Amino acid sequence: MSGIQSQRVRIALEDGVVFSGFFFGASGEKFGEVVFNTSITGYQEILTDPSYKGQIVTMTYPLIGNYGINSEDVESRKVFLEGFIVKECSRIVSNWRAQKSLSQYLKENNIMGLEGIDTRALTRHIRLGGAMRAVISTGNDDDKVLVDKAKNSLSLVGRDLVSEVVTDKIYQWNEDGNYEVVVIDCGVKFNILRNLQAVGCRVTVVPYDMSADDILKLKPDGVFISNGPGDPAAVKNVVDTIKKLLGKTPMFGICLGHQILGIALGGRTYKLKFGHHGGNQPVKDLKTGKVAITAQNHGFCVDIESLDKNDVEVTHINLNDNTLEGMRHKKLPVFSVQFHPEAGPGPNDATYLFSEFITMIDRSKQ
């Protein structure tokens, strides 16, 4: 334990379990669903991933923060998660790109950090009991009061968190490109936009509540539905928009975008026990037989059995639990994946999907 701060902090789970450690970053009290992430690196990208809104993230790797924070590796305009838990937050920052420490960064963004607890025990507890509501507090040492607060806090199920992370204005990501692509922002990561730009797209980002008619007025060659936080069934307006766009433009979805497409195509989603969070998830491409090591961050999943097999083809599965990781419409130019090809832990195992989107657009034009 690094001892960055001396003040005690508690995390209380809704099932009554309480862990005590030391705080770094900001002090106070925050609520969220506690999950664990198995990545060894990439903590800055995790912190700034809008998909973590409403969640308290526990890192399973024991030492976090050793290469610091820089201004280039952010994935969105701010930090969105509710709290950050590590075994040890490094006091030493050693990287030529580093501009500040992890503790400084969290404090500047008013995010609570907790260190010095047994993160292995917390991770095992979540694996056995499932992701659950929790509260982190530096100002209350009454375990019973904190557990009651956790029990009474908001659940992610049925909750629209997308509205809390998205842009409310249209903006142009880049000026040049051979393909006009509209990105529906549900909490988009910057590296998705970079990957679309890299395959020749001129990217226009629009708010998640823009109507299908207004999107089509932009004359897109294709539409991309982004990642984002929370329950896909709670963003009914986006589902309705996607239903109206089906058959009118090629579409590609990632993570929450994949789940929204699944619902729009007649499927159902359900909550996973503890979700998939980390950079070591093996995903098999059923067409090629190749396995990609992927980055993932989701607590909900599309039910394979709910999809109409006459219209939808399963393209990818998770080799850990056989859950749905990718699908394609058999008649319409529409496909999606649950994992994050832009995060690149492979590092390039899955970036081919952006090129496939371009191929699909070309075929659609022909």
C-alpha positions as CSV (number, residue, x, y, z in Angstrom):
1,M,0.0,0.0,0.0
2,S,1.5,3.3,-1.2
3,G,0.2,5.5,1.6
4,I,-0.6,8.4,-0.8
5,Q,-3.3,9.5,1.7
6,S,-3.8,8.6,5.3
7,Q,-7.6,9.1,5.6
8,R,-9.6,5.9,5.8
9,V,-12.2,5.1,3.2
10,R,-14.9,2.3,3.1
11,I,-16.7,0.6,0.3
12,A,-19.9,-1.1,1.4
13,L,-21.7,-3.5,-0.8
14,E,-25.5,-4.1,-0.9
15,D,-25.1,-7.6,0.5
16,G,-23.5,-6.3,3.7
17,V,-19.8,-6.9,2.9
18,V,-17.6,-3.9,3.7
19,F,-13.9,-3.3,2.8
20,S,-11.8,-0.6,4.4
21,G,-8.7,1.1,2.9
22,F,-7.2,4.5,2.2
23,F,-8.4,7.1,-0.3
24,F,-6.5,8.9,-3.1
25,G,-7.9,11.4,-5.5
26,A,-11.0,13.1,-4.2
27,S,-12.8,12.5,-0.9
28,G,-16.6,12.4,-0.3
29,E,-19.2,9.7,-1.1
30,K,-20.1,8.1,-4.4
31,F,-22.5,5.3,-5.4
32,G,-22.3,2.8,-8.3
33,E,-22.3,-0.8,-9.4
34,V,-18.9,-2.3,-8.4
35,V,-17.3,-4.4,-11.2
36,F,-13.7,-5.7,-11.8
37,N,-11.5,-5.1,-14.8
38,T,-8.7,-7.6,-15.6
39,S,-6.5,-5.3,-17.7
40,I,-2.9,-4.8,-16.8
41,T,-2.5,-1.5,-18.5
42,G,-4.9,1.1,-20.0
43,Y,-6.2,2.5,-16.8
44,Q,-6.4,6.0,-18.3
45,E,-8.6,4.7,-21.2
46,I,-10.7,2.9,-18.6
47,L,-11.2,6.1,-16.6
48,T,-12.3,8.1,-19.6
49,D,-14.5,5.4,-21.2
50,P,-18.1,6.8,-21.0
51,S,-19.4,3.2,-20.8
52,Y,-18.3,3.1,-17.1
53,K,-20.7,5.8,-16.1
54,G,-22.6,4.5,-13.0
55,Q,-19.9,2.0,-12.1
56,I,-17.1,1.7,-9.5
57,V,-14.2,-0.1,-11.2
58,T,-11.8,-2.5,-9.3
59,M,-8.5,-3.3,-11.1
60,T,-7.4,-6.9,-10.6
61,Y,-3.7,-6.0,-11.4
62,P,-2.1,-5.1,-8.1
63,L,0.0,-2.0,-9.1
64,I,-1.8,0.8,-11.0
65,G,-0.5,4.3,-11.9
66,N,3.2,3.6,-12.5
67,Y,3.3,5.2,-16.0
68,G,1.2,8.2,-15.0
69,I,-1.4,10.2,-17.0
70,N,-1.0,12.2,-20.2
71,S,-3.3,14.4,-22.3
72,E,-3.2,12.2,-25.4
73,D,-4.7,8.9,-24.2
74,V,-8.1,10.0,-23.1
75,E,-11.1,8.4,-24.7
76,S,-13.6,11.2,-24.1
77,R,-13.9,14.7,-22.8
78,K,-13.8,13.7,-19.0
79,V,-13.7,10.9,-16.5
80,F,-17.1,9.2,-16.2
81,L,-16.8,6.4,-13.7
82,E,-18.0,6.8,-10.1
83,G,-15.0,5.4,-8.3
84,F,-11.6,3.6,-8.8
85,I,-10.3,0.8,-6.6
86,V,-6.7,-0.6,-6.7
87,K,-4.5,-2.7,-4.5
88,E,-1.7,-0.1,-4.7
89,C,-1.6,3.3,-6.4
90,S,2.0,3.9,-7.5
91,R,3.7,6.9,-5.9
92,I,6.4,6.7,-8.6
93,V,5.5,7.9,-12.1
94,S,8.0,6.8,-14.7
95,N,7.2,7.5,-18.4
96,W,8.5,10.1,-20.8
97,R,4.9,10.9,-21.8
98,A,3.6,11.3,-18.3
99,Q,2.3,14.8,-17.3
100,K,0.8,14.0,-13.9
101,S,0.1,11.2,-11.4
102,L,-3.0,9.0,-11.3
103,S,-3.8,10.5,-7.8
104,Q,-3.6,14.1,-9.2
105,Y,-5.8,13.2,-12.1
106,L,-8.5,11.7,-10.0
107,K,-8.4,14.7,-7.6
108,E,-8.7,17.2,-10.5
109,N,-11.7,15.3,-11.9
110,N,-13.4,14.9,-8.5
111,I,-13.2,11.0,-8.7
112,M,-12.8,8.9,-5.5
113,G,-10.0,6.4,-5.4
114,L,-9.5,3.6,-2.9
115,E,-6.3,1.6,-2.3
116,G,-5.0,-0.8,0.3
117,I,-7.8,-3.4,0.2
118,D,-7.6,-7.0,-0.9
119,T,-8.7,-6.6,-4.5
120,R,-8.5,-10.3,-5.1
121,A,-11.0,-10.9,-2.3
122,L,-13.3,-8.2,-3.7
123,T,-13.0,-9.7,-7.2
124,R,-13.8,-13.2,-6.0
125,H,-16.7,-11.9,-4.1
126,I,-18.2,-10.2,-7.2
127,R,-17.5,-13.3,-9.3
128,L,-19.5,-15.5,-6.9
129,G,-22.2,-13.0,-5.9
130,G,-22.4,-10.9,-9.1
131,A,-21.9,-7.2,-9.7
132,M,-23.8,-5.3,-7.1
133,R,-24.6,-1.8,-5.9
134,A,-22.1,-0.2,-3.6
135,V,-21.0,3.1,-1.9
136,I,-17.6,4.5,-1.3
137,S,-17.3,7.0,1.6
138,T,-14.5,8.9,3.4
139,G,-16.9,10.6,5.8
140,N,-18.9,7.7,7.4
141,D,-17.5,4.9,9.4
142,D,-20.8,3.3,10.3
143,D,-20.9,0.1,8.3
144,K,-24.7,-0.5,8.7
145,V,-25.5,3.0,7.5
146,L,-23.3,2.6,4.5
147,V,-24.8,-0.9,3.6
148,D,-28.3,0.6,3.8
149,K,-27.2,3.4,1.5
150,A,-25.9,0.9,-1.0
151,K,-29.1,-1.1,-0.8
152,N,-31.2,2.1,-1.5
153,S,-29.0,3.4,-4.3
154,L,-30.0,3.3,-8.0
155,S,-29.6,0.1,-10.1
156,L,-28.3,0.1,-13.6
157,V,-31.3,-2.0,-14.8
158,G,-33.9,0.1,-16.6
159,R,-31.8,3.3,-16.1
160,D,-30.9,5.6,-19.0
161,L,-27.3,6.6,-18.4
162,V,-26.6,7.5,-22.0
163,S,-28.2,10.9,-21.6
164,E,-25.6,11.7,-18.9
165,V,-22.5,11.2,-21.1
166,V,-23.4,12.3,-24.6
167,T,-22.9,15.4,-26.6
168,D,-26.0,17.5,-27.3
169,K,-24.7,19.0,-30.5
170,I,-23.6,17.8,-34.0
171,Y,-19.9,18.0,-34.6
172,Q,-17.4,17.1,-37.3
173,W,-14.6,14.8,-36.2
174,N,-12.5,15.3,-39.3
175,E,-12.9,17.2,-42.6
176,D,-11.6,14.7,-45.2
177,G,-12.7,11.3,-46.3
178,N,-14.2,9.2,-49.1
179,Y,-17.2,8.1,-47.1
180,E,-19.8,10.1,-45.2
181,V,-20.4,8.3,-41.9
182,V,-22.7,9.5,-39.2
183,V,-21.9,8.3,-35.7
184,I,-24.8,8.1,-33.2
185,D,-23.2,9.1,-30.0
186,C,-24.3,7.0,-27.0
187,G,-21.0,7.6,-25.2
188,V,-18.5,7.2,-28.1
189,K,-14.8,6.6,-27.5
190,F,-12.4,8.8,-29.4
191,N,-10.4,5.8,-30.8
192,I,-13.5,4.5,-32.6
193,L,-13.6,7.9,-34.4
194,R,-9.9,7.6,-35.1
195,N,-10.4,4.1,-36.6
196,L,-13.2,5.3,-38.8
197,Q,-11.1,8.2,-40.0
198,A,-8.2,5.7,-40.7
199,V,-10.3,3.7,-43.2
200,G,-11.4,6.8,-45.1
201,C,-14.5,8.1,-43.4
202,R,-15.5,11.7,-42.9
203,V,-17.1,11.4,-39.5
204,T,-20.0,13.4,-38.3
205,V,-21.1,12.8,-34.6
206,V,-24.7,13.4,-33.8
207,P,-26.7,13.3,-30.5
208,Y,-28.3,10.0,-29.5
209,D,-31.8,11.5,-29.6
210,M,-31.5,12.8,-33.2
211,S,-34.4,11.4,-35.3
212,A,-33.9,9.0,-38.2
213,D,-35.2,11.6,-40.7
214,D,-32.7,14.2,-39.6
215,I,-29.9,11.6,-39.8
216,L,-30.9,10.7,-43.3
217,K,-30.9,14.4,-44.3
218,L,-27.2,14.3,-43.7
219,K,-27.0,11.8,-46.6
220,P,-24.7,9.3,-44.9
221,D,-23.0,6.5,-46.7
222,G,-23.3,4.6,-43.5
223,V,-24.3,4.9,-39.8
224,F,-22.3,3.8,-36.8
225,I,-24.0,3.2,-33.4
226,S,-21.5,3.7,-30.6
227,N,-20.7,2.2,-27.3
228,G,-22.2,3.7,-24.1
229,P,-23.2,3.0,-20.5
230,G,-26.1,1.2,-18.8
231,D,-29.1,-0.8,-19.9
232,P,-29.8,-0.9,-23.7
233,A,-33.5,-1.5,-23.1
234,A,-33.6,1.9,-21.3
235,V,-32.8,3.9,-24.5
236,K,-35.9,3.2,-26.4
237,N,-35.6,6.3,-28.5
238,V,-32.4,5.0,-30.1
239,V,-33.9,1.6,-30.7
240,D,-36.8,3.3,-32.5
241,T,-34.4,5.4,-34.6
242,I,-32.4,2.3,-35.6
243,K,-35.6,0.5,-36.6
244,K,-36.5,3.3,-38.9
245,L,-33.0,3.3,-40.4
246,L,-32.9,-0.4,-41.1
247,G,-32.7,-1.0,-44.9
248,K,-32.1,2.7,-45.6
249,T,-28.3,2.8,-44.9
250,P,-25.5,0.4,-43.9
251,M,-25.0,0.2,-40.2
252,F,-22.3,-1.0,-37.8
253,G,-22.6,-1.1,-34.0
254,I,-20.1,-1.7,-31.2
255,C,-20.9,-2.7,-27.6
256,L,-24.1,-0.8,-26.6
257,G,-24.6,-0.1,-30.3
258,H,-24.6,-3.9,-30.8
259,Q,-27.1,-4.4,-28.1
260,I,-29.4,-1.7,-29.5
261,L,-29.2,-3.3,-32.9
262,G,-30.1,-6.6,-31.3
263,I,-33.3,-5.2,-29.8
264,A,-34.1,-3.3,-33.0
265,L,-33.9,-6.7,-34.9
266,G,-36.4,-8.3,-32.5
267,G,-34.0,-9.7,-29.9
268,R,-33.8,-9.3,-26.1
269,T,-31.0,-8.3,-23.8
270,Y,-30.3,-9.5,-20.3
271,K,-27.9,-8.6,-17.5
272,L,-24.7,-10.7,-17.1
273,K,-23.8,-11.9,-13.6
274,F,-20.6,-9.9,-13.4
275,G,-20.1,-8.7,-17.0
276,H,-17.0,-8.7,-19.2
277,H,-14.5,-6.0,-18.3
278,G,-10.9,-6.2,-19.4
279,G,-8.4,-6.7,-22.2
280,N,-8.1,-10.5,-22.3
281,Q,-11.5,-11.8,-23.6
282,P,-11.1,-14.5,-26.3
283,V,-13.6,-14.1,-29.1
284,K,-14.0,-16.6,-32.0
285,D,-14.9,-15.5,-35.5
286,L,-17.2,-18.3,-36.7
287,K,-16.5,-17.6,-40.3
288,T,-12.7,-17.8,-40.2
289,G,-12.2,-19.8,-37.0
290,K,-9.7,-17.3,-35.8
291,V,-9.6,-16.2,-32.2
292,A,-9.0,-12.6,-31.3
293,I,-8.0,-11.3,-27.9
294,T,-10.4,-8.5,-27.3
295,A,-11.1,-5.6,-24.9
296,Q,-14.6,-5.5,-23.4
297,N,-16.7,-3.5,-21.1
298,H,-20.3,-4.5,-20.8
299,G,-22.8,-5.7,-18.2
300,F,-25.6,-6.6,-20.6
301,C,-25.8,-9.1,-23.4
302,V,-28.0,-9.9,-26.4
303,D,-29.7,-13.3,-25.9
304,I,-28.7,-15.5,-28.9
305,E,-31.9,-17.5,-28.7
306,S,-34.1,-14.4,-29.0
307,L,-32.8,-13.6,-32.5
308,D,-34.7,-14.7,-35.6
309,K,-32.3,-17.2,-37.2
310,N,-33.9,-16.6,-40.6
311,D,-32.7,-13.0,-40.6
312,V,-29.8,-12.8,-38.2
313,E,-26.5,-14.8,-38.4
314,V,-24.3,-15.2,-35.3
315,T,-20.7,-14.2,-36.4
316,H,-18.7,-14.2,-33.1
317,I,-18.9,-15.9,-29.7
318,N,-17.1,-15.5,-26.4
319,L,-15.0,-18.6,-25.7
320,N,-15.2,-18.1,-21.9
321,D,-19.0,-18.4,-21.6
322,N,-20.3,-18.8,-25.2
323,T,-22.3,-15.5,-25.1
324,L,-23.0,-13.5,-28.3
325,E,-20.1,-11.3,-29.5
326,G,-21.1,-10.5,-33.0
327,M,-24.0,-10.8,-35.5
328,R,-24.9,-9.9,-39.1
329,H,-28.2,-9.4,-40.9
330,K,-28.6,-11.9,-43.7
331,K,-30.4,-9.6,-46.0
332,L,-29.6,-6.0,-44.9
333,P,-26.2,-4.3,-44.7
334,V,-26.1,-4.4,-40.9
335,F,-23.5,-6.0,-38.5
336,S,-22.3,-5.4,-35.0
337,V,-19.9,-6.7,-32.3
338,Q,-20.1,-6.7,-28.6
339,F,-16.4,-6.2,-28.0
340,H,-14.2,-3.2,-28.7
341,P,-12.0,-3.6,-31.8
342,E,-10.7,-0.1,-31.4
343,A,-9.2,-0.8,-28.0
344,G,-6.7,-3.2,-29.7
345,P,-5.2,-5.4,-26.9
346,G,-4.3,-7.8,-29.7
347,P,-3.2,-5.2,-30.7
348,N,-4.7,-5.4,-34.2
349,D,-6.6,-8.7,-34.0
350,A,-10.0,-7.0,-34.6
351,T,-9.4,-3.8,-36.5
352,Y,-10.4,-5.5,-39.7
353,L,-14.0,-4.9,-38.7
354,F,-13.7,-1.2,-39.7
355,S,-12.5,-2.2,-43.1
356,E,-15.5,-4.6,-43.4
357,F,-17.7,-1.7,-42.7
358,I,-16.2,0.1,-45.7
359,T,-16.6,-3.0,-47.9
360,M,-20.2,-3.2,-46.9
361,I,-20.8,0.4,-47.8
362,D,-19.1,-0.1,-51.2
363,R,-21.4,-3.1,-51.9
364,S,-24.4,-1.2,-50.8
365,K,-23.6,1.6,-53.3
366,Q,-23.2,-0.9,-56.1
